[in-house]
Amino acid sequence: MILVAIVAELLEEYTVLVARVLEQLLHDAPFPRRMRFLMLRSLPFASPPQPLPPPPYAVPITTRALM
Protein backbone atom coordinates (compact mmCIF):
# COMPACT_ATOMS: atom_id res chain seq x y z
CA MET A 1 0.00 0.00 0.00
CA ILE A 2 2.84 2.36 0.83
CA LEU A 3 4.56 1.45 -2.44
CA VAL A 4 1.42 2.37 -4.39
CA ALA A 5 1.32 5.78 -2.68
CA ILE A 6 5.00 6.37 -3.47
CA VAL A 7 4.57 5.40 -7.13
CA ALA A 8 1.45 7.59 -7.41
CA GLU A 9 3.34 10.58 -5.99
CA LEU A 10 6.26 10.01 -8.37
CA LEU A 11 3.90 9.74 -11.36
CA GLU A 12 2.17 12.96 -10.36
CA GLU A 13 5.48 14.83 -10.13
CA TYR A 14 6.59 13.34 -13.44
CA THR A 15 3.33 14.38 -15.10
CA VAL A 16 3.73 17.93 -13.83
CA LEU A 17 7.28 18.05 -15.17
CA VAL A 18 6.29 16.66 -18.58
CA ALA A 19 3.38 19.12 -18.79
CA ARG A 20 5.74 22.06 -18.07
CA VAL A 21 8.20 20.89 -20.72
CA LEU A 22 5.43 20.47 -23.28
CA GLU A 23 4.07 23.88 -22.35
CA GLN A 24 7.47 25.43 -23.04
CA LEU A 25 7.78 23.58 -26.37
CA LEU A 26 4.28 24.35 -27.58
CA HIS A 27 4.29 27.99 -26.52
CA ASP A 28 6.25 29.10 -29.58
CA ALA A 29 5.55 26.10 -31.81
CA PRO A 30 4.80 26.80 -35.48
CA PHE A 31 1.17 25.65 -35.22
CA PRO A 32 -1.88 27.74 -36.01
CA ARG A 33 -2.87 29.90 -33.04
CA ARG A 34 -6.12 28.08 -32.28
CA MET A 35 -4.48 24.64 -32.44
CA ARG A 36 -1.66 25.76 -30.15
CA PHE A 37 -4.20 27.21 -27.70
CA LEU A 38 -6.18 23.96 -27.63
CA MET A 39 -3.04 21.86 -27.12
CA LEU A 40 -1.83 24.05 -24.26
CA ARG A 41 -5.26 24.07 -22.65
CA SER A 42 -5.49 20.27 -22.74
CA LEU A 43 -2.25 19.68 -20.81
CA PRO A 44 -2.85 18.25 -17.33
CA PHE A 45 -1.39 20.22 -14.42
CA ALA A 46 -0.37 23.03 -16.75
CA SER A 47 -0.95 26.65 -15.94
CA PRO A 48 -3.73 28.20 -18.01
CA PRO A 49 -2.38 29.64 -21.24
CA GLN A 50 -2.16 33.38 -21.69
CA PRO A 51 -5.05 34.91 -23.64
CA LEU A 52 -4.36 34.99 -27.34
CA PRO A 53 -3.37 38.42 -28.66
CA PRO A 54 -5.32 39.63 -31.69
CA PRO A 55 -3.82 38.53 -35.00
CA PRO A 56 -1.73 41.14 -36.83
CA TYR A 57 -4.33 41.47 -39.58
CA ALA A 58 -7.17 42.28 -37.14
CA VAL A 59 -8.70 45.71 -37.49
CA PRO A 60 -8.78 47.61 -34.20
CA ILE A 61 -12.32 48.60 -33.26
CA THR A 62 -12.96 51.75 -31.29
CA THR A 63 -16.33 52.23 -29.67
CA ARG A 64 -17.93 55.45 -28.58
CA ALA A 65 -19.75 55.71 -25.29
CA LEU A 66 -23.48 56.14 -25.66
CA MET A 67 -24.79 59.43 -24.31
All heavy atoms as a GROMACS GRO file, in nm:
protein
  534
    1MET      N    1   0.082  -0.119   0.000
    1MET     CA    2   0.000   0.000   0.000
    1MET      C    3   0.088   0.126   0.000
    1MET      O    4   0.056   0.222  -0.069
    1MET     CB    5  -0.090  -0.005   0.124
    1MET     CG    6  -0.209   0.081   0.113
    1MET     SD    7  -0.313   0.025  -0.020
    1MET     CE    8  -0.466   0.082   0.034
    2ILE      N    9   0.192   0.122   0.078
    2ILE     CA   10   0.284   0.236   0.083
    2ILE      C   11   0.354   0.252  -0.052
    2ILE      O   12   0.373   0.364  -0.100
    2ILE     CB   13   0.386   0.219   0.197
    2ILE    CG1   14   0.314   0.223   0.332
    2ILE    CG2   15   0.493   0.327   0.191
    2ILE    CD1   16   0.403   0.191   0.449
    3LEU      N   17   0.388   0.139  -0.114
    3LEU     CA   18   0.456   0.145  -0.244
    3LEU      C   19   0.365   0.209  -0.350
    3LEU      O   20   0.411   0.287  -0.433
    3LEU     CB   21   0.497   0.004  -0.287
    3LEU     CG   22   0.575  -0.008  -0.417
    3LEU    CD1   23   0.703   0.075  -0.409
    3LEU    CD2   24   0.607  -0.153  -0.446
    4VAL      N   25   0.237   0.178  -0.344
    4VAL     CA   26   0.142   0.237  -0.439
    4VAL      C   27   0.137   0.388  -0.420
    4VAL      O   28   0.134   0.464  -0.517
    4VAL     CB   29   0.002   0.173  -0.421
    4VAL    CG1   30  -0.102   0.248  -0.503
    4VAL    CG2   31   0.006   0.027  -0.459
    5ALA      N   32   0.135   0.434  -0.296
    5ALA     CA   33   0.132   0.578  -0.268
    5ALA      C   34   0.259   0.646  -0.318
    5ALA      O   35   0.253   0.756  -0.375
    5ALA     CB   36   0.114   0.602  -0.119
    6ILE      N   37   0.373   0.580  -0.301
    6ILE     CA   38   0.500   0.637  -0.347
    6ILE      C   39   0.502   0.646  -0.499
    6ILE      O   40   0.540   0.749  -0.557
    6ILE     CB   41   0.619   0.553  -0.294
    6ILE    CG1   42   0.630   0.567  -0.143
    6ILE    CG2   43   0.749   0.594  -0.362
    6ILE    CD1   44   0.730   0.473  -0.079
    7VAL      N   45   0.459   0.540  -0.566
    7VAL     CA   46   0.457   0.540  -0.713
    7VAL      C   47   0.358   0.646  -0.764
    7VAL      O   48   0.386   0.717  -0.861
    7VAL     CB   49   0.422   0.399  -0.767
    7VAL    CG1   50   0.396   0.403  -0.916
    7VAL    CG2   51   0.535   0.302  -0.736
    8ALA      N   52   0.243   0.659  -0.700
    8ALA     CA   53   0.146   0.759  -0.741
    8ALA      C   54   0.203   0.900  -0.727
    8ALA      O   55   0.182   0.985  -0.815
    8ALA     CB   56   0.018   0.745  -0.658
    9GLU      N   57   0.272   0.926  -0.620
    9GLU     CA   58   0.334   1.058  -0.599
    9GLU      C   59   0.441   1.085  -0.705
    9GLU      O   60   0.450   1.196  -0.760
    9GLU     CB   61   0.394   1.064  -0.459
    9GLU     CG   62   0.450   1.199  -0.421
    9GLU     CD   63   0.341   1.304  -0.404
    9GLU    OE1   64   0.228   1.268  -0.368
    9GLU    OE2   65   0.371   1.423  -0.427
   10LEU      N   66   0.523   0.984  -0.735
   10LEU     CA   67   0.626   1.001  -0.838
   10LEU      C   68   0.564   1.026  -0.975
   10LEU      O   69   0.611   1.111  -1.051
   10LEU     CB   70   0.717   0.878  -0.843
   10LEU     CG   71   0.815   0.863  -0.728
   10LEU    CD1   72   0.887   0.729  -0.738
   10LEU    CD2   73   0.916   0.976  -0.729
   11LEU      N   74   0.456   0.953  -1.007
   11LEU     CA   75   0.390   0.974  -1.136
   11LEU      C   76   0.328   1.113  -1.145
   11LEU      O   77   0.330   1.175  -1.251
   11LEU     CB   78   0.284   0.867  -1.158
   11LEU     CG   79   0.335   0.730  -1.200
   11LEU    CD1   80   0.220   0.630  -1.206
   11LEU    CD2   81   0.406   0.737  -1.333
   12GLU      N   82   0.275   1.162  -1.035
   12GLU     CA   83   0.217   1.296  -1.036
   12GLU      C   84   0.324   1.401  -1.060
   12GLU      O   85   0.307   1.492  -1.142
   12GLU     CB   86   0.146   1.324  -0.904
   12GLU     CG   87   0.076   1.457  -0.902
   12GLU     CD   88   0.000   1.481  -0.772
   12GLU    OE1   89  -0.009   1.390  -0.690
   12GLU    OE2   90  -0.048   1.594  -0.755
   13GLU      N   91   0.438   1.389  -0.992
   13GLU     CA   92   0.548   1.483  -1.013
   13GLU      C   93   0.602   1.475  -1.155
   13GLU      O   94   0.632   1.577  -1.217
   13GLU     CB   95   0.659   1.457  -0.912
   13GLU     CG   96   0.621   1.492  -0.769
   13GLU     CD   97   0.730   1.457  -0.670
   13GLU    OE1   98   0.844   1.426  -0.712
   13GLU    OE2   99   0.701   1.460  -0.549
   14TYR      N  100   0.612   1.352  -1.207
   14TYR     CA  101   0.659   1.334  -1.344
   14TYR      C  102   0.562   1.397  -1.444
   14TYR      O  103   0.603   1.464  -1.539
   14TYR     CB  104   0.676   1.184  -1.372
   14TYR     CG  105   0.717   1.152  -1.513
   14TYR    CD1  106   0.849   1.174  -1.555
   14TYR    CD2  107   0.627   1.102  -1.605
   14TYR    CE1  108   0.888   1.147  -1.684
   14TYR    CE2  109   0.665   1.074  -1.734
   14TYR     CZ  110   0.796   1.096  -1.773
   14TYR     OH  111   0.833   1.070  -1.901
   15THR      N  112   0.433   1.380  -1.421
   15THR     CA  113   0.333   1.438  -1.510
   15THR      C  114   0.340   1.590  -1.509
   15THR      O  115   0.329   1.654  -1.614
   15THR     CB  116   0.191   1.392  -1.469
   15THR    OG1  117   0.188   1.249  -1.467
   15THR    CG2  118   0.086   1.443  -1.564
   16VAL      N  119   0.359   1.648  -1.392
   16VAL     CA  120   0.373   1.793  -1.383
   16VAL      C  121   0.496   1.840  -1.461
   16VAL      O  122   0.490   1.938  -1.536
   16VAL     CB  123   0.381   1.838  -1.235
   16VAL    CG1  124   0.419   1.983  -1.224
   16VAL    CG2  125   0.249   1.811  -1.165
   17LEU      N  126   0.605   1.768  -1.446
   17LEU     CA  127   0.728   1.805  -1.517
   17LEU      C  128   0.710   1.794  -1.668
   17LEU      O  129   0.748   1.885  -1.744
   17LEU     CB  130   0.844   1.716  -1.470
   17LEU     CG  131   0.978   1.741  -1.537
   17LEU    CD1  132   1.030   1.879  -1.500
   17LEU    CD2  133   1.078   1.634  -1.495
   18VAL      N  134   0.650   1.684  -1.714
   18VAL     CA  135   0.629   1.666  -1.858
   18VAL      C  136   0.534   1.774  -1.911
   18VAL      O  137   0.555   1.828  -2.021
   18VAL     CB  138   0.574   1.524  -1.887
   18VAL    CG1  139   0.526   1.512  -2.030
   18VAL    CG2  140   0.681   1.420  -1.858
   19ALA      N  141   0.432   1.808  -1.836
   19ALA     CA  142   0.338   1.912  -1.878
   19ALA      C  143   0.410   2.047  -1.891
   19ALA      O  144   0.386   2.122  -1.987
   19ALA     CB  145   0.222   1.924  -1.780
   20ARG      N  146   0.499   2.078  -1.799
   20ARG     CA  147   0.574   2.206  -1.807
   20ARG      C  148   0.665   2.208  -1.928
   20ARG      O  149   0.677   2.311  -1.996
   20ARG     CB  150   0.654   2.227  -1.680
   20ARG     CG  151   0.570   2.268  -1.563
   20ARG     CD  152   0.656   2.300  -1.443
   20ARG     NE  153   0.573   2.319  -1.326
   20ARG     CZ  154   0.614   2.300  -1.202
   20ARG    NH1  155   0.737   2.263  -1.179
   20ARG    NH2  156   0.532   2.320  -1.102
   21VAL      N  157   0.731   2.095  -1.956
   21VAL     CA  158   0.820   2.089  -2.072
   21VAL      C  159   0.740   2.104  -2.200
   21VAL      O  160   0.778   2.180  -2.291
   21VAL     CB  161   0.901   1.957  -2.071
   21VAL    CG1  162   0.972   1.936  -2.203
   21VAL    CG2  163   1.001   1.956  -1.956
   22LEU      N  164   0.627   2.034  -2.210
   22LEU     CA  165   0.543   2.047  -2.328
   22LEU      C  166   0.488   2.188  -2.343
   22LEU      O  167   0.476   2.241  -2.454
   22LEU     CB  168   0.428   1.946  -2.323
   22LEU     CG  169   0.465   1.802  -2.353
   22LEU    CD1  170   0.346   1.710  -2.330
   22LEU    CD2  171   0.516   1.788  -2.495
   23GLU      N  172   0.455   2.250  -2.231
   23GLU     CA  173   0.407   2.388  -2.235
   23GLU      C  174   0.513   2.480  -2.294
   23GLU      O  175   0.483   2.566  -2.377
   23GLU     CB  176   0.368   2.432  -2.094
   23GLU     CG  177   0.302   2.565  -2.087
   23GLU     CD  178   0.261   2.601  -1.945
   23GLU    OE1  179   0.293   2.527  -1.851
   23GLU    OE2  180   0.195   2.704  -1.930
   24GLN      N  181   0.637   2.461  -2.252
   24GLN     CA  182   0.747   2.543  -2.304
   24GLN      C  183   0.765   2.518  -2.454
   24GLN      O  184   0.785   2.611  -2.531
   24GLN     CB  185   0.877   2.508  -2.231
   24GLN     CG  186   0.878   2.546  -2.085
   24GLN     CD  187   0.918   2.690  -2.066
   24GLN    OE1  188   0.988   2.746  -2.147
   24GLN    NE2  189   0.872   2.749  -1.958
   25LEU      N  190   0.758   2.390  -2.495
   25LEU     CA  191   0.778   2.358  -2.637
   25LEU      C  192   0.666   2.409  -2.725
   25LEU      O  193   0.689   2.458  -2.835
   25LEU     CB  194   0.791   2.206  -2.654
   25LEU     CG  195   0.920   2.143  -2.603
   25LEU    CD1  196   0.910   1.991  -2.612
   25LEU    CD2  197   1.039   2.193  -2.681
   26LEU      N  198   0.542   2.396  -2.676
   26LEU     CA  199   0.428   2.435  -2.758
   26LEU      C  200   0.401   2.584  -2.759
   26LEU      O  201   0.329   2.633  -2.844
   26LEU     CB  202   0.302   2.361  -2.710
   26LEU     CG  203   0.299   2.211  -2.735
   26LEU    CD1  204   0.175   2.152  -2.672
   26LEU    CD2  205   0.305   2.181  -2.882
   27HIS      N  206   0.457   2.656  -2.662
   27HIS     CA  207   0.429   2.799  -2.652
   27HIS      C  208   0.465   2.874  -2.780
   27HIS      O  209   0.391   2.960  -2.827
   27HIS     CB  210   0.500   2.859  -2.531
   27HIS     CG  211   0.464   3.002  -2.508
   27HIS    ND1  212   0.339   3.040  -2.469
   27HIS    CD2  213   0.536   3.115  -2.521
   27HIS    CE1  214   0.335   3.170  -2.458
   27HIS    NE2  215   0.453   3.219  -2.489
   28ASP      N  216   0.580   2.842  -2.836
   28ASP     CA  217   0.625   2.910  -2.958
   28ASP      C  218   0.629   2.816  -3.078
   28ASP      O  219   0.699   2.843  -3.175
   28ASP     CB  220   0.763   2.970  -2.936
   28ASP     CG  221   0.760   3.082  -2.834
   28ASP    OD1  222   0.660   3.157  -2.833
   28ASP    OD2  223   0.855   3.095  -2.755
   29ALA      N  224   0.555   2.706  -3.072
   29ALA     CA  225   0.555   2.610  -3.181
   29ALA      C  226   0.491   2.670  -3.306
   29ALA      O  227   0.402   2.755  -3.296
   29ALA     CB  228   0.480   2.484  -3.139
   30PRO      N  229   0.534   2.625  -3.422
   30PRO     CA  230   0.480   2.680  -3.548
   30PRO      C  231   0.346   2.619  -3.587
   30PRO      O  232   0.327   2.574  -3.699
   30PRO     CB  233   0.589   2.646  -3.649
   30PRO     CG  234   0.646   2.519  -3.598
   30PRO     CD  235   0.643   2.532  -3.447
   31PHE      N  236   0.252   2.613  -3.494
   31PHE     CA  237   0.117   2.565  -3.522
   31PHE      C  238   0.024   2.685  -3.536
   31PHE      O  239   0.054   2.793  -3.486
   31PHE     CB  240   0.065   2.477  -3.408
   31PHE     CG  241   0.139   2.346  -3.394
   31PHE    CD1  242   0.217   2.321  -3.282
   31PHE    CD2  243   0.129   2.248  -3.491
   31PHE    CE1  244   0.284   2.202  -3.269
   31PHE    CE2  245   0.196   2.129  -3.478
   31PHE     CZ  246   0.274   2.105  -3.367
   32PRO      N  247  -0.089   2.666  -3.600
   32PRO     CA  248  -0.188   2.774  -3.601
   32PRO      C  249  -0.226   2.812  -3.458
   32PRO      O  250  -0.223   2.728  -3.367
   32PRO     CB  251  -0.307   2.713  -3.676
   32PRO     CG  252  -0.248   2.604  -3.758
   32PRO     CD  253  -0.132   2.552  -3.679
   33ARG      N  254  -0.262   2.939  -3.439
   33ARG     CA  255  -0.287   2.990  -3.304
   33ARG      C  256  -0.393   2.911  -3.230
   33ARG      O  257  -0.375   2.876  -3.114
   33ARG     CB  258  -0.331   3.136  -3.312
   33ARG     CG  259  -0.225   3.228  -3.363
   33ARG     CD  260  -0.280   3.362  -3.410
   33ARG     NE  261  -0.392   3.413  -3.337
   33ARG     CZ  262  -0.383   3.500  -3.236
   33ARG    NH1  263  -0.265   3.544  -3.201
   33ARG    NH2  264  -0.491   3.544  -3.175
   34ARG      N  265  -0.503   2.879  -3.295
   34ARG     CA  266  -0.612   2.808  -3.228
   34ARG      C  267  -0.569   2.668  -3.188
   34ARG      O  268  -0.600   2.621  -3.079
   34ARG     CB  269  -0.735   2.804  -3.320
   34ARG     CG  270  -0.853   2.737  -3.261
   34ARG     CD  271  -0.915   2.825  -3.155
   34ARG     NE  272  -1.033   2.759  -3.103
   34ARG     CZ  273  -1.077   2.776  -2.981
   34ARG    NH1  274  -1.017   2.859  -2.900
   34ARG    NH2  275  -1.184   2.714  -2.940
   35MET      N  276  -0.495   2.599  -3.275
   35MET     CA  277  -0.448   2.464  -3.244
   35MET      C  278  -0.352   2.467  -3.126
   35MET      O  279  -0.361   2.384  -3.036
   35MET     CB  280  -0.380   2.402  -3.366
   35MET     CG  281  -0.333   2.260  -3.344
   35MET     SD  282  -0.240   2.195  -3.483
   35MET     CE  283  -0.370   2.173  -3.601
   36ARG      N  284  -0.261   2.564  -3.126
   36ARG     CA  285  -0.166   2.576  -3.015
   36ARG      C  286  -0.239   2.604  -2.885
   36ARG      O  287  -0.208   2.547  -2.780
   36ARG     CB  288  -0.065   2.688  -3.046
   36ARG     CG  289   0.046   2.696  -2.944
   36ARG     CD  290   0.153   2.794  -2.987
   36ARG     NE  291   0.100   2.928  -3.003
   36ARG     CZ  292   0.115   3.002  -3.112
   36ARG    NH1  293   0.180   2.955  -3.214
   36ARG    NH2  294   0.064   3.122  -3.118
   37PHE      N  295  -0.342   2.690  -2.889
   37PHE     CA  296  -0.420   2.721  -2.770
   37PHE      C  297  -0.489   2.596  -2.717
   37PHE      O  298  -0.488   2.569  -2.597
   37PHE     CB  299  -0.523   2.829  -2.804
   37PHE     CG  300  -0.615   2.863  -2.691
   37PHE    CD1  301  -0.571   2.941  -2.586
   37PHE    CD2  302  -0.744   2.814  -2.689
   37PHE    CE1  303  -0.655   2.972  -2.482
   37PHE    CE2  304  -0.829   2.845  -2.585
   37PHE     CZ  305  -0.784   2.924  -2.480
   38LEU      N  306  -0.550   2.518  -2.806
   38LEU     CA  307  -0.618   2.396  -2.763
   38LEU      C  308  -0.522   2.294  -2.706
   38LEU      O  309  -0.553   2.226  -2.608
   38LEU     CB  310  -0.696   2.335  -2.880
   38LEU     CG  311  -0.816   2.415  -2.928
   38LEU    CD1  312  -0.874   2.354  -3.054
   38LEU    CD2  313  -0.921   2.423  -2.818
   39MET      N  314  -0.403   2.282  -2.764
   39MET     CA  315  -0.304   2.186  -2.712
   39MET      C  316  -0.257   2.230  -2.574
   39MET      O  317  -0.245   2.147  -2.483
   39MET     CB  318  -0.186   2.174  -2.808
   39MET     CG  319  -0.217   2.094  -2.931
   39MET     SD  320  -0.072   2.058  -3.031
   39MET     CE  321  -0.042   2.214  -3.110
   40LEU      N  322  -0.228   2.358  -2.556
   40LEU     CA  323  -0.183   2.405  -2.426
   40LEU      C  324  -0.292   2.392  -2.321
   40LEU      O  325  -0.264   2.359  -2.206
   40LEU     CB  326  -0.137   2.551  -2.436
   40LEU     CG  327  -0.004   2.574  -2.506
   40LEU    CD1  328   0.019   2.722  -2.528
   40LEU    CD2  329   0.109   2.513  -2.428
   41ARG      N  330  -0.416   2.415  -2.361
   41ARG     CA  331  -0.526   2.407  -2.266
   41ARG      C  332  -0.552   2.263  -2.222
   41ARG      O  333  -0.601   2.240  -2.112
   41ARG     CB  334  -0.651   2.467  -2.328
   41ARG     CG  335  -0.758   2.499  -2.226
   41ARG     CD  336  -0.874   2.564  -2.289
   41ARG     NE  337  -0.946   2.463  -2.368
   41ARG     CZ  338  -1.049   2.489  -2.442
   41ARG    NH1  339  -1.095   2.611  -2.453
   41ARG    NH2  340  -1.109   2.393  -2.508
   42SER      N  341  -0.519   2.166  -2.306
   42SER     CA  342  -0.549   2.027  -2.274
   42SER      C  343  -0.441   1.961  -2.188
   42SER      O  344  -0.459   1.847  -2.146
   42SER     CB  345  -0.569   1.948  -2.403
   42SER     OG  346  -0.446   1.937  -2.472
   43LEU      N  347  -0.330   2.029  -2.162
   43LEU     CA  348  -0.225   1.968  -2.081
   43LEU      C  349  -0.270   1.956  -1.936
   43LEU      O  350  -0.321   2.051  -1.878
   43LEU     CB  351  -0.098   2.053  -2.086
   43LEU     CG  352  -0.022   2.055  -2.217
   43LEU    CD1  353   0.095   2.152  -2.206
   43LEU    CD2  354   0.026   1.918  -2.255
   44PRO      N  355  -0.249   1.838  -1.874
   44PRO     CA  356  -0.285   1.825  -1.733
   44PRO      C  357  -0.182   1.897  -1.646
   44PRO      O  358  -0.063   1.901  -1.679
   44PRO     CB  359  -0.282   1.675  -1.709
   44PRO     CG  360  -0.185   1.623  -1.809
   44PRO     CD  361  -0.198   1.714  -1.930
   45PHE      N  362  -0.225   1.955  -1.540
   45PHE     CA  363  -0.139   2.022  -1.442
   45PHE      C  364  -0.066   2.142  -1.500
   45PHE      O  365   0.029   2.190  -1.441
   45PHE     CB  366  -0.036   1.926  -1.382
   45PHE     CG  367  -0.095   1.808  -1.314
   45PHE    CD1  368  -0.086   1.681  -1.369
   45PHE    CD2  369  -0.162   1.822  -1.194
   45PHE    CE1  370  -0.142   1.573  -1.306
   45PHE    CE2  371  -0.217   1.714  -1.130
   45PHE     CZ  372  -0.208   1.588  -1.186
   46ALA      N  373  -0.104   2.188  -1.615
   46ALA     CA  374  -0.037   2.303  -1.675
   46ALA      C  375  -0.108   2.430  -1.633
   46ALA      O  376  -0.228   2.431  -1.609
   46ALA     CB  377  -0.036   2.292  -1.826
   47SER      N  378  -0.032   2.537  -1.624
   47SER     CA  379  -0.095   2.665  -1.594
   47SER      C  380  -0.181   2.706  -1.712
   47SER      O  381  -0.152   2.670  -1.826
   47SER     CB  382   0.012   2.770  -1.566
   47SER     OG  383   0.095   2.784  -1.679
   48PRO      N  384  -0.287   2.780  -1.688
   48PRO     CA  385  -0.372   2.820  -1.801
   48PRO      C  386  -0.294   2.907  -1.898
   48PRO      O  387  -0.214   2.991  -1.858
   48PRO     CB  388  -0.486   2.898  -1.735
   48PRO     CG  389  -0.444   2.924  -1.596
   48PRO     CD  390  -0.333   2.832  -1.562
   49PRO      N  391  -0.314   2.885  -2.027
   49PRO     CA  392  -0.238   2.964  -2.125
   49PRO      C  393  -0.281   3.110  -2.122
   49PRO      O  394  -0.392   3.144  -2.084
   49PRO     CB  395  -0.274   2.900  -2.258
   49PRO     CG  396  -0.400   2.826  -2.234
   49PRO     CD  397  -0.402   2.788  -2.089
   50GLN      N  398  -0.188   3.195  -2.161
   50GLN     CA  399  -0.216   3.338  -2.169
   50GLN      C  400  -0.322   3.361  -2.276
   50GLN      O  401  -0.330   3.288  -2.373
   50GLN     CB  402  -0.088   3.413  -2.207
   50GLN     CG  403   0.025   3.398  -2.108
   50GLN     CD  404  -0.008   3.461  -1.975
   50GLN    OE1  405  -0.076   3.564  -1.972
   50GLN    NE2  406   0.036   3.402  -1.867
   51PRO      N  407  -0.406   3.463  -2.260
   51PRO     CA  408  -0.505   3.491  -2.364
   51PRO      C  409  -0.435   3.522  -2.496
   51PRO      O  410  -0.328   3.583  -2.498
   51PRO     CB  411  -0.580   3.613  -2.312
   51PRO     CG  412  -0.523   3.647  -2.180
   51PRO     CD  413  -0.412   3.553  -2.149
   52LEU      N  414  -0.496   3.478  -2.603
   52LEU     CA  415  -0.436   3.499  -2.734
   52LEU      C  416  -0.443   3.647  -2.773
   52LEU      O  417  -0.548   3.709  -2.760
   52LEU     CB  418  -0.509   3.416  -2.839
   52LEU     CG  419  -0.498   3.265  -2.824
   52LEU    CD1  420  -0.588   3.196  -2.926
   52LEU    CD2  421  -0.355   3.221  -2.843
   53PRO      N  422  -0.332   3.703  -2.817
   53PRO     CA  423  -0.337   3.842  -2.866
   53PRO      C  424  -0.410   3.843  -3.000
   53PRO      O  425  -0.417   3.742  -3.069
   53PRO     CB  426  -0.190   3.878  -2.882
   53PRO     CG  427  -0.120   3.750  -2.902
   53PRO     CD  428  -0.198   3.648  -2.823
   54PRO      N  429  -0.464   3.958  -3.039
   54PRO     CA  430  -0.532   3.963  -3.169
   54PRO      C  431  -0.432   3.940  -3.281
   54PRO      O  432  -0.315   3.977  -3.271
   54PRO     CB  433  -0.589   4.105  -3.174
   54PRO     CG  434  -0.513   4.182  -3.073
   54PRO     CD  435  -0.465   4.085  -2.970
   55PRO      N  436  -0.475   3.876  -3.388
   55PRO     CA  437  -0.382   3.853  -3.500
   55PRO      C  438  -0.340   3.986  -3.563
   55PRO      O  439  -0.410   4.086  -3.551
   55PRO     CB  440  -0.465   3.769  -3.598
   55PRO     CG  441  -0.606   3.789  -3.559
   55PRO     CD  442  -0.607   3.824  -3.414
   56PRO      N  443  -0.225   3.988  -3.627
   56PRO     CA  444  -0.173   4.114  -3.683
   56PRO      C  445  -0.263   4.174  -3.790
   56PRO      O  446  -0.260   4.295  -3.812
   56PRO     CB  447  -0.038   4.076  -3.742
   56PRO     CG  448  -0.034   3.929  -3.747
   56PRO     CD  449  -0.136   3.876  -3.651
   57TYR      N  450  -0.346   4.094  -3.853
   57TYR     CA  451  -0.433   4.147  -3.958
   57TYR      C  452  -0.567   4.196  -3.904
   57TYR      O  453  -0.650   4.245  -3.980
   57TYR     CB  454  -0.457   4.041  -4.066
   57TYR     CG  455  -0.509   3.910  -4.011
   57TYR    CD1  456  -0.643   3.892  -3.983
   57TYR    CD2  457  -0.421   3.806  -3.987
   57TYR    CE1  458  -0.690   3.773  -3.931
   57TYR    CE2  459  -0.467   3.686  -3.936
   57TYR     CZ  460  -0.602   3.670  -3.909
   57TYR     OH  461  -0.647   3.552  -3.857
   58ALA      N  462  -0.590   4.184  -3.773
   58ALA     CA  463  -0.717   4.228  -3.714
   58ALA      C  464  -0.726   4.380  -3.717
   58ALA      O  465  -0.630   4.452  -3.696
   58ALA     CB  466  -0.728   4.178  -3.572
   59VAL      N  467  -0.845   4.428  -3.744
   59VAL     CA  468  -0.870   4.571  -3.749
   59VAL      C  469  -0.910   4.616  -3.609
   59VAL      O  470  -1.004   4.562  -3.550
   59VAL     CB  471  -0.983   4.604  -3.848
   59VAL    CG1  472  -1.014   4.752  -3.848
   59VAL    CG2  473  -0.946   4.556  -3.987
   60PRO      N  474  -0.839   4.714  -3.552
   60PRO     CA  475  -0.878   4.761  -3.420
   60PRO      C  476  -1.014   4.831  -3.426
   60PRO      O  477  -1.040   4.910  -3.516
   60PRO     CB  478  -0.767   4.857  -3.379
   60PRO     CG  479  -0.694   4.890  -3.504
   60PRO     CD  480  -0.722   4.782  -3.603
   61ILE      N  481  -1.098   4.802  -3.330
   61ILE     CA  482  -1.232   4.860  -3.327
   61ILE      C  483  -1.240   4.956  -3.208
   61ILE      O  484  -1.207   4.917  -3.095
   61ILE     CB  485  -1.338   4.751  -3.311
   61ILE    CG1  486  -1.334   4.658  -3.432
   61ILE    CG2  487  -1.477   4.811  -3.294
   61ILE    CD1  488  -1.426   4.540  -3.422
   62THR      N  489  -1.277   5.078  -3.236
   62THR     CA  490  -1.296   5.175  -3.129
   62THR      C  491  -1.445   5.200  -3.115
   62THR      O  492  -1.517   5.215  -3.214
   62THR     CB  493  -1.224   5.307  -3.160
   62THR    OG1  494  -1.269   5.356  -3.286
   62THR    CG2  495  -1.073   5.286  -3.166
   63THR      N  496  -1.491   5.201  -2.993
   63THR     CA  497  -1.633   5.223  -2.967
   63THR      C  498  -1.651   5.356  -2.896
   63THR      O  499  -1.564   5.401  -2.821
   63THR     CB  500  -1.692   5.111  -2.882
   63THR    OG1  501  -1.620   5.104  -2.760
   63THR    CG2  502  -1.683   4.978  -2.953
   64ARG      N  503  -1.761   5.420  -2.925
   64ARG     CA  504  -1.793   5.545  -2.858
   64ARG      C  505  -1.895   5.517  -2.748
   64ARG      O  506  -1.983   5.434  -2.765
   64ARG     CB  507  -1.851   5.645  -2.956
   64ARG     CG  508  -1.748   5.696  -3.052
   64ARG     CD  509  -1.808   5.804  -3.135
   64ARG     NE  510  -1.835   5.743  -3.267
   64ARG     CZ  511  -1.903   5.799  -3.363
   64ARG    NH1  512  -1.960   5.915  -3.344
   64ARG    NH2  513  -1.922   5.740  -3.477
   65ALA      N  514  -1.880   5.586  -2.639
   65ALA     CA  515  -1.975   5.571  -2.529
   65ALA      C  516  -2.109   5.631  -2.571
   65ALA      O  517  -2.114   5.736  -2.635
   65ALA     CB  518  -1.923   5.639  -2.404
   66LEU      N  519  -2.215   5.563  -2.536
   66LEU     CA  520  -2.348   5.614  -2.566
   66LEU      C  521  -2.386   5.724  -2.467
   66LEU      O  522  -2.367   5.712  -2.348
   66LEU     CB  523  -2.451   5.501  -2.558
   66LEU     CG  524  -2.430   5.387  -2.657
   66LEU    CD1  525  -2.530   5.276  -2.628
   66LEU    CD2  526  -2.449   5.437  -2.799
   67MET      N  527  -2.439   5.832  -2.518
   67MET     CA  528  -2.479   5.943  -2.431
   67MET      C  529  -2.625   5.966  -2.437
   67MET      O  530  -2.697   5.948  -2.521
   67MET     CB  531  -2.405   6.070  -2.470
   67MET     CG  532  -2.261   6.061  -2.442
   67MET     SD  533  -2.189   6.222  -2.474
   67MET     CE  534  -2.022   6.184  -2.444
   0.00000   0.00000   0.00000
